Amino acid sequence: MNHPPRDTWLSRRLQALSDELSRHRVLWQHAAFRAPVLPWESDYPQLATRLRALTLAEAEALHGDPPASAALLAGWLPVDRWLSLAAVARARPRPLVAWPRAFARDVPGRKWAQIDAFVAVLRDQAELPCLEWCSGKAHLARALQQQWNGRRLSALERNPVLIAQGRELARRHGMLIDMQRCDVLDDEVLCHLAQPVHVVALHACGDLHLRLLRCAVAATLPAISCAPCCYHLGAAQHYQALSRAARASPLALGRGDLRTAVQETVTAPGHARRQRARMQQWQLGFDLLQREQRGIDEYLPPPSVSGAGDFAAYCRGAAQFLQIALPSAVALAGYESAGAERFRVVSALDLVRHRFRRLLELWLVLDRALFLADHGYRVEVTEFCARELTPRNLLIQARAG
Ligand SMILES: C[S@@+](CC[C@H](N)C(=O)[O-])C[C@H]1O[C@@H](n2cnc3c(N)ncnc32)[C@H](O)[C@@H]1O
């Protein structure tokens, strides 16, 4: 279609994000894990010195306190501009009919709170039957049927175990959800889109929500509501923009950048977190070792070595995998402590890259929204809940015509 996107808010913001992300590419396209020194450190020597002086505890505290990290970085970087570029309006929730008590019991707490928030802001599309895409146990479909006066609801899911559990849940609640086993990446999905439906998707991963948008456009579905997640899953090495505006922009993203967009500060409980940190320290120490042993200053993705009880065992497994000769066990100890030190620095320097996560995510969501606008949809992008409930809280709602 040749008409320009109707929603100028979306295209203007995409343009502004493209400019800002392109201008500051050097700050977010290099993960500190992959190089002992980052290219931007020579452009911002004072900032680099300040961050490198942080203790690990200070760096971790800043990761958990975005306003404090913004205040620190603002001495060198236009953080306030980035915050306003990342801002998206919260959708206004409508009051919901009280849920039957047993409803929430069947859904893990956080997921239930997300569904509650999602349903409260969905635009009810004039009695259209509704189809949940990649539904899992179809918790969302049941919630919608309950709120929308017994509306016809169907759900597509690939996993037969989840379908059986979803059917059982619907039966227990006396609801009629037509759960179909379907691989949405396969042509079999098209027969489910032959009638006008409002298609809804909560947290459909990368290629699954892209498939939804493409199929919905091809079938000219009247209404689409989609909260995307995991943009990197199923993505090609080089990101292929969908919308005309994003294709015309100078921003080129790779799969790693899509992963950056959804990278979260690890909030795992104590033990799991310590285990993860120890493995990363070993990997960083081994990275220094492999560069020296090979005589090539180049990052190699560290192999995962299962069951390694200490650093030496990890190095033996990794070196065997990469076919690298190892120095003596005595020399290895130095690399272990160097890995721990690098871990502290990586955590501190990543405060800069992590500032761009929401900007990257919003750019990707706007690309999807503008793709729908390119095809004649009226599109809205909002936040459906607070980030504390789920960081994947961006919602695209589109109506044909
Ligand atoms: C992240 S979960 C989201 C489930 C649900 N919407 C929710 O928010 O709890 C993604 C779901 O997609 C399903 N899935 C994955 N690949 C699929 C495919 N090719 N076709 C249909 N469903 C698929 C998975 O089995 C899983 O239930």
The ligand as a Tripos MOL2 file, in Angstrom:
@<TRIPOS>MOLECULE
LIG
   27    29     1     0     0
SMALL
NO_CHARGES

@<TRIPOS>ATOM
      1 C1          5.8820  -17.5770   26.0070 C.3       1 LIG1
      2 S1          4.5970  -18.7360   25.8970 S.3       1 LIG1
      3 C2          3.1950  -17.6830   26.0460 C.3       1 LIG1
      4 C3          1.9890  -18.4480   26.4670 C.3       1 LIG1
      5 C4          0.8210  -17.5580   26.9100 C.3       1 LIG1
      6 N1          0.4330  -16.6500   25.8730 N.3       1 LIG1
      7 C5          1.1770  -16.8450   28.1800 C.2       1 LIG1
      8 O1          1.3410  -15.6220   28.1850 O.co2     1 LIG1
      9 O2          1.3080  -17.5330   29.1880 O.co2     1 LIG1
     10 C6          4.6010  -19.1660   24.2260 C.3       1 LIG1
     11 C7          3.6570  -20.3340   23.8560 C.3       1 LIG1
     12 O3          3.7930  -20.5340   22.4610 O.3       1 LIG1
     13 C8          3.7320  -21.9180   22.1930 C.3       1 LIG1
     14 N2          4.3660  -22.1450   20.8800 N.ar      1 LIG1
     15 C9          5.6930  -22.1440   20.6050 C.ar      1 LIG1
     16 N3          5.8890  -22.3490   19.2840 N.ar      1 LIG1
     17 C10         4.6620  -22.4820   18.7190 C.ar      1 LIG1
     18 C11         4.2110  -22.7030   17.3970 C.ar      1 LIG1
     19 N4          5.0880  -22.8190   16.3960 N.pl3     1 LIG1
     20 N5          2.8860  -22.7790   17.1740 N.ar      1 LIG1
     21 C12         2.0000  -22.6480   18.1970 C.ar      1 LIG1
     22 N6          2.3660  -22.4380   19.4790 N.ar      1 LIG1
     23 C13         3.6830  -22.3540   19.7370 C.ar      1 LIG1
     24 C14         4.4710  -22.5330   23.3540 C.3       1 LIG1
     25 O4          4.1550  -23.9010   23.5000 O.3       1 LIG1
     26 C15         3.9920  -21.6640   24.5140 C.3       1 LIG1
     27 O5          2.8250  -22.1900   25.0770 O.3       1 LIG1
@<TRIPOS>BOND
     1     1     2 1
     2     2     3 1
     3     2    10 1
     4     3     4 1
     5     4     5 1
     6     5     6 1
     7     5     7 1
     8     7     8 2
     9     7     9 1
    10    10    11 1
    11    11    12 1
    12    11    26 1
    13    12    13 1
    14    13    14 1
    15    13    24 1
    16    14    15 ar
    17    14    23 ar
    18    15    16 ar
    19    16    17 ar
    20    17    18 ar
    21    17    23 ar
    22    18    19 1
    23    18    20 ar
    24    20    21 ar
    25    21    22 ar
    26    22    23 ar
    27    24    25 1
    28    24    26 1
    29    26    27 1
@<TRIPOS>SUBSTRUCTURE
     1 LIG1         1 GROUP 0 **** ****
